[in-house]
């Protein structure tokens, strides 16, 4: 008759510990991050992405796409190149994202045009906002100018789609103002091009403006003087004639 083994001798219930081999530690249960932790991580990612975009804008606007390296951008943004590539897979992708962001900033005031507005007031306000953008965001304007001068190789599709759609919608608004007798007869495209040219000149040719006049839009008096004269030039040209 076989003697029954006790529980301690059961190889199934007892794991044999081999000499010289450390015992395995039980696996820790994975913890689901709290909502606060997830929000903190999201804020950190957004902050890092913004730092990369800001550094890229500064360097791209000075050296262009081909004169800029990802190492330069990563160094200025205080991140590793590997970390930068987590957010943007290539220099070209980073460049296009910077351009898209600045286009959104520059076009936002134009999108506000509506038939219900008084055109003189709307265009006067637009001149002011565009001058403020030229004063506060000159690097964005210079980068966009540089891309367009080079033939917009990476932005041409954006210009032919989203930009064109926005402009055409505002052409309809300007034509409606003309039809209602609120503006003198004028071809809307040329009006929009003139608004862009007169305001962005103070950002794109900031060095020239300062060299000739000794002043920039950072000077509140020069800003007010510039705005008053642009309004005089533009608005008197488009007001209805008796």
C-alpha positions as CSV (number, residue, x, y, z in Angstrom):
1,X,0.0,0.0,0.0
2,X,1.4,3.4,-1.1
3,X,1.8,6.1,1.5
4,X,-0.1,9.3,0.4
5,X,2.2,12.3,-0.1
6,X,1.4,15.4,1.8
7,X,0.6,18.8,0.1
8,X,4.2,20.1,0.6
9,X,5.6,17.2,-1.5
10,X,3.2,17.8,-4.5
11,X,5.3,19.1,-7.4
12,X,2.2,20.8,-8.9
13,X,1.5,22.8,-5.8
14,X,5.1,23.6,-4.9
15,X,7.6,25.3,-7.3
16,X,11.0,23.8,-7.0
17,X,13.7,26.4,-6.3
18,X,16.9,25.5,-8.0
19,X,20.1,26.3,-6.1
20,X,21.8,29.5,-7.3
21,X,18.7,30.7,-9.3
22,X,16.9,33.8,-7.8
23,X,13.2,33.4,-7.2
24,X,11.0,35.1,-9.7
25,X,9.2,38.1,-8.4
26,X,5.4,38.2,-9.0
27,X,4.4,40.5,-11.9
28,X,3.1,43.8,-10.8
29,X,-0.4,44.6,-11.9
30,X,-0.4,47.4,-14.6
31,X,-2.1,50.5,-13.3
32,X,-4.4,52.6,-15.5
33,X,-3.2,56.3,-15.5
34,X,-5.5,58.7,-13.8
35,X,-7.3,61.4,-15.7
36,X,-5.1,64.0,-14.0
37,X,-2.0,62.1,-15.2
38,X,-3.3,61.9,-18.7
39,X,-4.1,65.6,-18.8
40,X,-0.6,66.4,-17.5
41,X,1.0,64.3,-20.1
42,X,-1.1,65.9,-22.8
43,X,-0.1,69.4,-21.6
44,X,3.6,68.4,-21.6
45,X,3.3,67.1,-25.2
46,X,1.5,70.2,-26.4
47,X,4.2,72.4,-24.7
48,X,7.0,70.4,-26.3
49,X,5.3,70.5,-29.7
50,X,4.8,74.3,-29.4
51,X,8.5,74.7,-28.5
52,X,9.5,72.8,-31.6
53,X,7.2,74.8,-33.9
54,X,8.4,78.1,-32.4
55,X,12.1,77.1,-32.9
56,X,11.4,75.9,-36.4
57,X,9.6,79.1,-37.3
58,X,12.5,81.2,-36.1
59,X,15.2,79.1,-38.0
60,X,13.2,78.5,-41.1
61,X,12.4,82.2,-41.5
62,X,16.1,83.1,-41.3
63,X,17.7,80.2,-43.3
64,X,14.9,78.7,-45.3
65,X,14.0,75.0,-45.7
66,X,17.3,73.9,-47.2
67,X,19.5,76.0,-44.9
68,X,17.9,74.5,-41.8
69,X,18.7,71.2,-40.1
70,X,16.6,69.2,-37.6
71,X,19.6,69.3,-35.3
72,X,19.4,73.1,-35.2
73,X,15.7,73.0,-34.5
74,X,16.0,70.4,-31.8
75,X,18.8,72.3,-30.1
76,X,16.9,75.6,-30.0
77,X,13.7,73.8,-28.8
78,X,15.8,72.0,-26.1
79,X,14.7,68.6,-27.1
80,X,16.5,65.6,-28.6
81,X,16.4,65.0,-32.3
82,X,14.7,61.6,-31.6
83,X,12.1,63.4,-29.6
84,X,11.5,65.9,-32.4
85,X,11.0,63.1,-34.9
86,X,8.3,61.6,-32.6
87,X,6.2,64.7,-33.4
88,X,7.3,65.4,-37.0
89,X,8.6,62.5,-39.1
90,X,10.8,64.8,-41.4
91,X,12.0,68.3,-41.9
92,X,9.5,68.8,-44.7
93,X,6.6,67.8,-42.5
94,X,7.7,70.2,-39.8
95,X,8.1,73.0,-42.4
96,X,4.6,72.4,-43.9
97,X,3.1,72.4,-40.4
98,X,4.7,75.7,-39.6
99,X,3.4,77.2,-42.9
100,X,-0.1,75.9,-42.3
101,X,-0.2,77.4,-38.9
102,X,0.9,80.8,-40.0
103,X,-1.5,80.7,-43.0
104,X,-4.3,80.1,-40.5
105,X,-3.2,83.1,-38.4
106,X,-2.9,85.4,-41.4
107,X,-6.2,84.4,-43.0
108,X,-8.4,84.5,-39.9
109,X,-9.1,88.2,-40.1
110,X,-10.1,87.9,-43.8
111,X,-12.6,85.1,-43.0
112,X,-14.5,87.6,-40.8
113,X,-15.7,89.6,-43.9
114,X,-19.5,89.3,-44.3
115,X,-22.1,91.0,-46.5
116,X,-23.9,92.3,-43.4
117,X,-20.9,94.4,-42.3
118,X,-20.3,98.0,-43.3
119,X,-17.4,97.6,-45.8
120,X,-15.5,100.7,-44.9
121,X,-15.5,99.7,-41.2
122,X,-14.7,96.0,-42.0
123,X,-11.8,96.9,-44.3
124,X,-10.5,99.5,-41.9
125,X,-10.5,96.9,-39.1
126,X,-8.8,94.4,-41.4
127,X,-6.0,96.9,-42.1
128,X,-5.5,97.3,-38.3
129,X,-5.4,93.6,-37.6
130,X,-3.0,92.9,-40.5
131,X,-0.7,95.6,-39.3
132,X,-0.8,94.2,-35.8
133,X,0.1,90.8,-37.2
134,X,3.0,92.3,-39.1
135,X,4.2,94.0,-35.9
136,X,3.8,90.9,-33.7
137,X,4.6,88.1,-36.1
138,X,7.1,89.3,-38.6
139,X,8.9,85.9,-38.8
140,X,5.7,84.2,-40.0
141,X,5.2,86.8,-42.7
142,X,8.9,86.6,-43.9
143,X,8.7,82.8,-44.0
144,X,5.5,82.8,-46.1
145,X,7.1,85.4,-48.4
146,X,10.2,83.3,-48.8
147,X,8.2,80.2,-49.6
148,X,6.1,82.0,-52.3
149,X,9.2,83.7,-53.9
150,X,10.7,80.2,-54.3
151,X,7.6,79.1,-56.2
152,X,5.8,77.6,-53.1
153,X,7.1,74.0,-53.8
154,X,5.6,72.6,-50.6
155,X,2.7,74.9,-50.2
156,X,1.3,75.2,-53.8
157,X,-1.6,72.7,-53.1
158,X,-2.6,74.7,-50.1
159,X,-2.6,78.0,-52.1
160,X,-4.7,76.4,-54.8
161,X,-7.2,74.9,-52.4
162,X,-7.8,76.3,-49.0
163,X,-6.4,79.8,-49.7
164,X,-8.2,80.1,-53.1
165,X,-11.5,78.9,-51.5
166,X,-11.3,81.6,-48.8
167,X,-10.4,84.3,-51.2
168,X,-13.2,83.4,-53.6
169,X,-15.8,83.5,-50.8
170,X,-14.6,87.0,-49.9
171,X,-14.7,88.1,-53.6
172,X,-18.4,87.3,-53.5
173,X,-18.8,89.5,-50.4
174,X,-16.9,92.4,-52.0
175,X,-18.9,92.1,-55.2
176,X,-22.1,92.2,-53.1
177,X,-20.9,95.4,-51.4
178,X,-20.2,96.9,-54.8
179,X,-23.6,95.8,-56.2
180,X,-25.3,97.5,-53.2
181,X,-23.5,100.8,-53.8
182,X,-21.5,100.5,-50.6
183,X,-18.2,100.4,-52.4
184,X,-16.9,102.0,-55.7
185,X,-16.7,99.6,-58.6
186,X,-13.5,97.6,-58.0
187,X,-12.2,94.2,-58.9
188,X,-12.1,92.3,-55.6
189,X,-8.9,90.3,-56.2
190,X,-6.9,93.5,-56.7
191,X,-8.3,95.0,-53.5
192,X,-7.4,91.9,-51.5
193,X,-3.9,91.8,-53.1
194,X,-3.4,95.5,-52.2
195,X,-4.5,94.9,-48.6
196,X,-1.9,92.1,-48.3
197,X,0.9,94.1,-49.9
198,X,0.5,97.3,-48.0
199,X,0.3,95.6,-44.6
200,X,2.8,92.8,-45.0
201,X,5.4,95.1,-46.4
202,X,6.1,96.3,-42.9
203,X,7.0,92.8,-41.8
204,X,8.7,91.4,-45.0
205,X,10.7,94.6,-45.5
206,X,11.0,95.6,-41.9
207,X,14.8,96.2,-42.2
208,X,14.2,98.5,-45.2
209,X,11.4,100.4,-43.5
210,X,13.7,101.0,-40.4
211,X,16.7,101.9,-42.6
212,X,14.7,104.6,-44.5
213,X,12.4,105.9,-41.7
214,X,14.4,105.0,-38.6
215,X,11.2,103.6,-37.2
216,X,9.2,100.3,-37.0
217,X,5.7,99.2,-36.1
218,X,7.0,98.6,-32.5
219,X,6.9,102.4,-32.1
220,X,3.2,103.1,-31.1
221,X,3.3,106.5,-32.8
222,X,4.6,105.1,-36.1
223,X,2.1,102.3,-35.9
224,X,-0.8,104.8,-35.5
225,X,0.7,106.9,-38.3
226,X,1.0,103.9,-40.6
227,X,-2.6,102.8,-40.0
228,X,-4.0,106.2,-40.5
229,X,-2.2,106.6,-43.8
230,X,-3.1,103.2,-45.1
231,X,-6.8,103.8,-44.2
232,X,-6.6,107.1,-46.1
233,X,-5.0,105.5,-49.2
234,X,-7.3,102.5,-49.3
235,X,-10.6,103.7,-48.0
236,X,-10.7,106.9,-50.0
237,X,-10.0,104.8,-53.1
238,X,-12.9,102.4,-52.6
239,X,-15.6,104.6,-51.0
240,X,-18.6,105.2,-53.3
241,X,-18.2,108.2,-55.6
242,X,-21.0,110.7,-56.2
